[in-house]
Amino acid sequence: MTNGEVIQHLQSYRQDMPCAYSFWTPEDVRTAAHQKDVQLEDDEIKQVLSNVHEDQDCNTGINWLVIESAIDDVLAARKEA
């Protein structure tokens, strides 16, 4: 999901409506990858964020462990390629 898509989605709601919101960026993914001592390409970072968005679980939410797991999935796919 891109910032533009988020903005478009949010514009469908009243501006004064309360909500909870979590925002993760490519820099967050780079930080998590760095902690794992790996380097990701820009397209891999995009894939991590896409996977996290598409697979998010409302019971778990998005957290560092979820980001790290998505990085692991991308790294596994890299090895298979």
Secondary structure by P-SEA (a helix, b strand, c coil): ccaaaaaaaaacccccccbbbbbbcaaaaaaaaaaacccccaaaaaaaaaaaaaaccccccccaaaaaaaaaaaaaaaaac
